[in-house]
Amino acid sequence: MATKKASTTVAKTKALSLHMGLNAVSAAAYSGWTGPLAACEFDANDMAALAKAQGMQPTVLLTKQATRTKFLSALRSAAKALVAGDLFFLTYSGHGGQVTDINADEPDGKDETWCLFDGQILDDELYFEYSKFAAGVRILVLSDSCHSGSVVKALPNEPGSRAMPLGVAMRVYRDHQAFYDKLQMDVAKAAGGQVADPDTALTQVSVSNRLTAVVSQFKPSLVLVSGCQDNQTSMDGDHNGAFTEQVLKVWANGTFKGTYRHFHAKVRAGLPPTQSPNLFSLGKAGKFLAQSPFKV
């Protein structure tokens, strides 16, 4: 009598992506400043096309669509949908800014931000939202912006820079202080204490006892490639930001061969010394870093 063989079903890896590009922000949310840029929407669309070609399901939020609510909703939806082995790819192209730090988790006294259309997203918020992803989920973040506090403090705003001017940052925080202070306190409360910002956590985790407790709770594997060092600016362009343009050039429509480390090295080599992209990892990201870029 013939017996049926047990069938085995292998779950297919799920890959979601989210791409934000802001060529302007709302004057009402930024004390009269609209922060016009030229290439950020192109960046978002081009990265979404790359993601789709790799088998991901992309979502694109351009300028007025790229609000705090829509961004957080998309991020949280992805966190609920993905499990170990799945991939979440996030790209941001726009201005970076800062607000005054009130919970003493920033050595420079500033919380770094992404400037979404109707308000800024704090680095504390980003780190906390990433931590909600399940263990084993791969998170890839490409940020084509100036989002480190020292960028704004140490350098003048160069023409074409993607950094919110220091004077504007101070005015926006002054006019919306209650909102941004409450965000910091809410995130700290939800996390059970102080929250390390992503750049500090990623660069100092091995040497900072203060960060160990927070980072030890970080279950997904995260790789962040930022557009520049913390003392530099990311530059805008006509069709793409300088960083995104180089990412696409090195990727060469999928013909690139190598790991994330090789990819980062080639992207960095193609940019001038004034803009040197950084590569960070968080969580158990060794295997992730050894994969081919954008591999589902």
Salt bridges, closest charged atoms under 4 A:
ASP43 OD2 - ARG162 NH1 3.12
ASP46 OD2 - HIS239 NE2 3.35
GLU125 OE2 - ARG68 NH2 2.99
GLU129 OE2 - ARG76 NH2 2.92
GLU129 OE2 - LYS132 NZ 3.40
ASP144 OD2 - ARG162 NH1 3.26
ASP175 OD1 - ARG174 NE 3.07
ASP186 OD2 - LYS182 NZ 2.71
ASP199 OD2 - HIS147 ND1 3.20
ASP236 OD1 - ARG162 NH2 2.70
